[in-house]
Amino acid sequence: CSSVGRYQCEFVELEHLGSGQFGSVYRCLHRLDGFLYAVKRSKPVARNPYAHRRACNEVHANAALGSQPHVVRYFSAWMEEERLSIQQEYCNGGDLAGLLARMRRERTRLEEPELRRLVRHVAEGLRSIHRMKLAHMDIKPDNVFICRSKVWKSRLRVDLVGNGDDLAEEIIYKIGDLGHVTSIVNTKELEDEGDCRYLSREILREDFRDLTKADIFAFGLTIYEAAGGGPLPKNGPEWHDIRNGNVKKITHCSNELDELIKIMIHPDPEKRPSAANLVKREFPINQCGP
Ligand SMILES: Cn1cc(CCO)c2c3c(c(-c4ccccc4Cl)cc21)C(=O)NC3=O
């Protein structure tokens, strides 16, 4: 392995998963353990102190979080040829943005039980991030990844998505991309806010008193979009309308879910529920039918 870098030495690159200003992500097979991973390879960060600091920040946040059931798991990171490579859990179900785009094309939508599962899983993931005194700062459908696994149907588990045969599918949502993670204690280094479609007004006004509530705001708009409320404005009067708490009622949603979205995007961050509160008050799955 001395002649090639660690990436070529340890992994077989199977598929290009995506590219962005950050770099590129590949689905890779680890030669030794035989598992699939998502490996992100950044652009060279050498002469770009800002990119270098962000890369280190992302690795620190991943390492601090360890493995949480609803945060995409981090395995390893290394530098080679001035690029940062980060090895993450591969989520085989795509991301929520892709799922919503497909549903818009197929004119289908996430029904209430599925929306409640999404709320529960992402709330648990956010709670584990906030417990570490960190804020994600870029919650949006693109950063919610889906893991699908086949499980034996058991009559005790009502939350499985099954059909006739014995095998059912378990769907788990996980928060990924910790590239914007910020300490909620010393918020001075909050340089670039996340995606403006999910950005709360107080962050735009540089009020960083409670960054966790900015995550709750973005999470609220993510649920609103998953429920069929999108696409969200990037700016203009509709953008401000939403920040004044005006979102249209989602027809097929229960009032309970509609009220939840409204309180999560409340203009006053203190009125928004915490992630822990969302997990606790979360309606158990059996309350909303099969
Ligand atoms: C574009 N893209 C597509 C996927 C596969 C979804 O089925 C993907 C993943 C990740 C990431 C990712 C995001 C941010 C930082 C590091 C990584 Cl590996 C990006 C991904 C990641 O951490 N885990 C993924 O599955």
The ligand as a MOL file (V3000), in Angstrom:
LIG
                    3D

  0  0  0     0  0            999 V3000
M  V30 BEGIN CTAB
M  V30 COUNTS 25 28 0 0 0
M  V30 BEGIN ATOM
M  V30 1 C -24.3840 12.2990 -1.7800 0
M  V30 2 N -24.5700 11.1430 -0.9230 0
M  V30 3 C -25.3010 10.0380 -1.2410 0
M  V30 4 C -25.2390 9.1370 -0.1780 0
M  V30 5 C -25.8950 7.8030 -0.2000 0
M  V30 6 C -27.3440 7.9380 0.2620 0
M  V30 7 O -28.0030 6.7550 -0.0320 0
M  V30 8 C -24.4500 9.7110 0.8380 0
M  V30 9 C -24.0410 9.3350 2.1280 0
M  V30 10 C -23.2570 10.2110 2.8800 0
M  V30 11 C -22.8410 11.4840 2.3720 0
M  V30 12 C -21.9770 12.3940 3.1160 0
M  V30 13 C -22.4260 13.6880 3.4100 0
M  V30 14 C -21.6000 14.5880 4.0890 0
M  V30 15 C -20.3380 14.2030 4.5440 0
M  V30 16 C -19.8700 12.9390 4.2390 0
M  V30 17 C -20.6860 12.0440 3.5250 0
M  V30 18 Cl -20.0450 10.5000 3.1720 0
M  V30 19 C -23.2500 11.8500 1.0830 0
M  V30 20 C -24.0540 10.9750 0.3400 0
M  V30 21 C -23.0220 9.5510 4.1540 0
M  V30 22 O -22.4030 9.9950 5.1320 0
M  V30 23 N -23.6240 8.3330 4.1320 0
M  V30 24 C -24.2520 8.1510 2.9480 0
M  V30 25 O -24.8810 7.1400 2.6560 0
M  V30 END ATOM
M  V30 BEGIN BOND
M  V30 1 1 1 2
M  V30 2 1 2 3
M  V30 3 1 2 20
M  V30 4 2 3 4
M  V30 5 1 4 5
M  V30 6 1 4 8
M  V30 7 1 5 6
M  V30 8 1 6 7
M  V30 9 1 8 9
M  V30 10 2 8 20
M  V30 11 2 9 10
M  V30 12 1 9 24
M  V30 13 1 10 11
M  V30 14 1 10 21
M  V30 15 1 11 12
M  V30 16 2 11 19
M  V30 17 1 12 13
M  V30 18 2 12 17
M  V30 19 2 13 14
M  V30 20 1 14 15
M  V30 21 2 15 16
M  V30 22 1 16 17
M  V30 23 1 17 18
M  V30 24 1 19 20
M  V30 25 2 21 22
M  V30 26 1 21 23
M  V30 27 1 23 24
M  V30 28 2 24 25
M  V30 END BOND
M  V30 END CTAB
M  END
